[in-house]
Amino acid sequence: MIKIAFAGNPNVGKSALINAIAGSNLKVGNWPGVTVEKKEAEFTYNGQRIQFIDLPGVYSLSPYTLEEIITRDFILQENPDVVINVVDSTNLERNLYLTMLLKELGKPMIMALNFYDEFEKLNYKLDLKKFQEHIGMEVVLTSALKGNGLKELLDKVIVRAKEGKKLVDYNLNFESYLQEELTYIKCNMNQDESLKEIIAKYGIDFTAIKLLENDANFIGHIEKEYGFKYPDYFGKVTKELEERYDEDIETIFAESRYGIVKGILAQTFTTSMKSRLDFTDKVDKILLNRFLGLPIFFVIIAGLMGTVFNGSAPLIDWIDGFINDYIGKYVEMFIGNGIPDWLHSLIVDGILGGVGGVVVFIPLMLYLYFFLAILEESGYMSRVAFIMDKIMRKLGLNGRAFVPMVLGFGCTVPAIYATRTLEDEPSRKLTAAMAPFMSCGARLPVYGLFTAAFFGAKAGMVVMSLYVIGIVVAILVGLVLKNFKMFQAEDKSLLIELPPYRLPSFKIIIKSTLRRTGEYFKKATTVIMGILIVLWALTYFPNDGDASNSYIAKFGKTFTPIMSPTGFGNRWEAVAAIPPSFAAKEVVVGFMAQVLTADSTLESEDEKTDTTFAQDTLEQFKGLAIAIKDSAIGIVSFDVGGLFATPDADEVEAEGLGVVSATKMLWAGDPLASLRAYSFMIFILLVVPCVVTLAAIKHEFGTKFTGFIVMIMLVVPYIASTLIFQVGRLFY
C-alpha cells in the first residue's frame, strides 16, 4: 500500500481534495493520545492500494501546538511514501513558507496548487516550468471543486512513490552567509560518528537546522532514542550568526525562508490589478464592524437555528408517527399476545421506543450539520471567533471557544466535538465544561410540558429566561474554573486565518453532512439504546409495569428529603424523572406520562378504526410528502419565533395524551406550584447532559474528566434550583 500524507496551511482544501479523489471512503477519528481530529481514506486506483492521511492544517513545523507536533512527527516518524503539499494558489507567499519547512524534512514531495480555477479568474499568471525548477519539485494544478488535475496528481504520486523513500536534497539556497555556515556545520556533522544514525533517519539539512535552532522537542527526542549529546560547534555557530544578524537564530532562518519565497515569486508570478480580497474586504467591513459585527452574528445564528428547527419539525413529527403508529402497530401485531407481558413491554417500550427516541431527531441533526457546513465552507465561521474574541478573553479563552458554545443550543454532542478546533488542552476542557449548560433542543419538550401546565400565556417569556440563565451559569462556571491549573492555557492570544469568502461546494457540504449525521446516529444507537432498556427495566420491575411501585419510584421516594430545598423535591415523581433525563432530556415527558395518573387517556377501543397494511402504507407516503412540503416551507419562512415558542396546553394535551393534565396535578392547589415547576425546569436545564454527550466528553477527554463534569453538573443545578425556589418564595 502507498501511504500519502497531505500537508498544508489551514483552509487550503486538503480535505476537499481527499474527498474529491477518494469519495466516501473517508474515516474520521482521533490521533492516538490527543483530541486532534484524524482523517484517513483508503481506496484502489489502477490496481494500486492507496492510503491518504490528512494532516492537521499548520503554518509552521515548530512544535508549539498539537497540530504542529502531529504533522512534523508523522512525516518524520511514520515516513510516508510521498507528501502532497497542498497550496492555496491565490495566496502563494503565505503558503510557500510551509513548503520551505517541508523541504527541510527531505521527504519525497509533490505540490498541489489548489484553487487554480480561482487563480485564473483573478487573471494571475505563473510560469509553471520556471516555478517548478525554483521550488525543486513537481507541481500539479488542481481544483477540488471542479475535479481538475486529480488524475494527474494521482499518477505523479504513484510514480514518485515507486522511486522509493530515500531522502531528497532540495538544495535549500539560504542567504549566502547563512548557507556558508550551514555548509560548514554539515561538513562537521559528516565527520561526527555520533550523528550518523540520526542523519540517516532525519536527513542532514533538517538535523543541522534543528540543532542550530536548539529545538528542544527534536533534541529531547534524539537524546532519548540515540543518547545524543549536543556538540560544542553548534553553539559556537549559533552565537556567531545571532551576533552577525542581531536576531535570534529562529528569526534568522525564518527571514531567510521568506526571502527565498519572495525571490521565487518575483521571477515566476505576476499578479493583476484585480485584488482577490476586494469582495472579502467589502463584506468584512460590515460583518466584522466593531458595532454591527456582533448583532449581525446573532441574527445569522438565530436565522440558522430558526431554519433548523422550522425545517426539521415536520420531518421529526412524521418520523415519530411512522415509528409509533406504523412500525409500532405492526410490531404489536407480529408479536401478538402469546408472549410474556415483560417481553412485550421490552420490545415495544424498551427496544422500539429506544430506537425511535434516537431516529426521531435525525432530521434536526441533518439540518444542523448542513447549514453549519455552509457557514464553515463559506469562510464565515472563522470570523465568528474573531468577533467574540474580546468577550471570551475575559473567561481565559479566545474567540474560537464561542463556536462550540453556539452549537450547544442545537445539540451538545457536536458542541463537544467542536472543541477540537481550539489550540490547547486547557481551553478545550474549559469550553467543554461550559457548553453543556447551553439549553439544547432536547430540553424544549420538557419546557413545553411544564410551561403549558403551569404558565399559560407567559410560556414564551419563561422559556427565554431559561436560555438566558443557561448562558449566565456557563459564564459563572467558566469564571470559577479558569482559576484552576487544569483550565489555564499558557497562551490565550488568537491567531486565526480569515480566508476569503467562497461559494461552498454542494458536493462537499452533502458529504460532510451525511458523514457527521452518520457518526451521530452510530454513537447514539450504541449508547442510548442500552440506557433506555435499563430505564425500562427500572420502571417496569418489580411489580410488572406498576410505575408507582417500581425501582425508580423507590429511588425517587428515597431522595425526596434531599431534594426538598429545591421546591420540586416534595414529589417523588419529579425527583425520579431526573435519572431518566440522563438518557435523553425528552424522556422526562414520556416518564411523566408513565408515572402520573392522567385525566384523559388513550382513545377507547371503540374509537379505534381498523385499516389495512396497504392503507397505512399509503397514509405514510402521503404524510411524508406533506412533511417534506412543510419542511421546505419552514426553511424559507425565516421565522425565528419558533425557536422560543412553546406549544399551548391544548396542543401539548393532544400530543401528550393527557400528560399536561396529569402534570398539573403534581402541585394542584399549591400556591407555589409555578415556582416549583420553574425550579424543576432550571434543574433539567443545568443537570448532567444526556449519555451521548457524556460519551462524547469521555471520548475527547477521558473518564476522569467526565466524572469531574458530572460532579459539577450535579452540584450546580442543586444550588441554582434551591436559590431560585428559596428566594422566589419570599415574593409569594
Number of C-alpha atoms within 10 A of each C-alpha: 11 16 18 24 22 26 26 28 24 18 19 23 21 27 21 20 23 22 19 19 20 19 15 16 13 19 12 15 11 14 13 10 8 15 21 24 17 17 18 19 20 19 17 11 14 8 7 11 12 17 18 22 24 24 26 23 20 22 19 21 17 17 17 12 14 16 22 19 17 21 23 21 15 15 22 16 10 11 18 22 24 23 23 23 25 29 30 25 23 23 14 15 16 15 22 27 21 22 23 19 19 22 22 23 22 22 23 25 27 21 24 26 21 26 23 23 17 16 19 13 10 16 14 19 13 16 12 15 11 14 18 16 12 20 21 17 15 18 22 23 19 26 21 23 19 13 12 18 17 19 14 12 20 16 13 14 21 19 10 17 19 11 10 11 15 13 15 15 16 18 13 17 12 17 15 10 11 16 14 12 15 18 14 13 20 17 12 14 20 13 10 11 9 15 19 14 11 16 16 12 14 19 21 24 22 17 23 20 19 18 18 22 18 17 15 11 13 15 17 12 12 14 12 9 10 12 11 15 11 12 14 8 14 18 14 11 17 19 14 13 18 15 12 10 12 11 12 14 20 18 14 17 18 13 14 18 22 18 14 20 21 16 12 19 18 10 13 16 16 12 14 10 8 11 13 19 13 10 11 16 15 10 13 16 12 13 20 18 14 11 10 12 19 16 13 15 19 12 12 13 16 17 18 20 26 22 27 26 26 27 27 28 20 23 25 20 15 21 23 17 17 22 19 17 13 17 14 19 14 13 16 13 10 9 13 10 10 7 9 9 11 15 12 17 18 18 17 18 20 22 17 19 21 22 17 22 21 17 17 21 20 19 20 22 23 20 22 24 23 22 17 19 22 20 17 15 22 17 21 20 19 19 22 20 21 20 21 19 20 14 13 19 15 13 21 21 28 24 24 29 30 23 21 26 26 18 24 24 21 21 24 30 25 20 26 29 21 20 27 20 15 22 23 22 21 20 27 26 22 24 27 27 24 24 30 29 29 27 24 22 19 20 22 18 19 22 28 23 25 25 27 25 24 21 19 15 13 12 22 21 14 18 22 13 12 19 18 13 19 21 17 14 18 20 18 12 18 22 15 10 19 19 12 10 9 13 21 19 18 9 12 17 14 17 12 13 14 16 18 18 17 12 11 16 16 14 13 20 20 16 17 18 22 16 18 18 21 15 12 18 16 12 16 21 18 11 16 21 22 16 19 23 19 16 19 22 21 19 24 22 16 13 12 14 19 15 21 19 16 20 19 25 20 15 16 23 17 14 16 20 13 12 20 14 17 25 23 28 22 20 18 22 24 22 23 25 23 20 19 24 23 23 26 21 27 20 24 24 23 16 22 22 20 16 22 19 17 20 13 15 12 10 9 7 7 6 8 8 6 8 8 8 11 9 10 16 13 12 14 18 13 12 19 18 14 15 21 17 14 17 22 16 15 21 19 11 13 17 16 19 13 16 20 18 15 26 19 18 22 12 13 21 19 12 11 21 17 20 29 30 22 20 25 19 17 21 17 11 9 11 11 17 19 17 22 25 25 25 26 27 23 24 23 23 26 26 25 27 25 22 19 21 25 24 19 20 23 15 15 23 19 12 14 10 15 21 14 11 20 16 13 16 20 14 13 18 24 20 13 18 25 22 16 17 21 16 11 14 14 7 6 8
